[in-house]
Amino acid sequence: MEERILRINLRKELIKKPRWNRKKLLMLRLKEKLKRILKVDEVKIGKNLNEFIQRHSPKKLTYKFTLRIEKENNIAKVDLA
């Protein structure tokens, strides 16, 4: 099991998208970016990170995250650091 801390900024991917659709796109782009960076097949979002994203309205989302990633086989588990 490998553990790392990453700081990810998703502002460029989402700033030009409609406000009502940003929360859904944030989750998709986060998973896509982590798959590409970590070279894994599956990314699982942790409870704390999910609640942090869902707490904010789509118009006032946070785009920078400090993440704690546990990589095991081809699965990455991601949560807030």
Long-range contacts (C-beta under 8 A, 24 or more apart in sequence): 1-70, 1-71, 1-72, 2-70, 2-71, 2-72, 3-68, 3-69, 3-70, 3-71, 4-68, 4-69, 4-71, 5-66, 5-67, 5-68, 5-69, 5-81, 6-37, 6-66, 6-67, 6-69, 7-64, 7-65, 7-66, 7-67, 8-33, 8-34, 8-64, 8-65, 8-67, 9-63, 9-64, 10-63, 10-64, 10-65, 11-63, 11-64, 14-61, 14-63, 15-63, 19-58, 19-59, 20-58, 21-58, 22-58, 22-59, 22-61, 23-53, 23-54, 23-56, 23-58, 23-61, 26-53, 26-61, 26-63, 27-53, 30-65, 30-78, 34-67, 34-69, 34-76, 34-78, 35-76, 38-69, 38-71, 38-76, 40-71, 40-74, 40-75, 40-76, 41-74, 41-75, 42-74, 42-75, 42-76, 43-75, 43-76, 43-78, 44-75, 44-76, 44-77, 44-78, 45-78, 45-79, 46-77, 46-78, 46-79, 46-80, 47-79, 48-79, 48-80, 49-78, 49-79, 49-80, 52-80
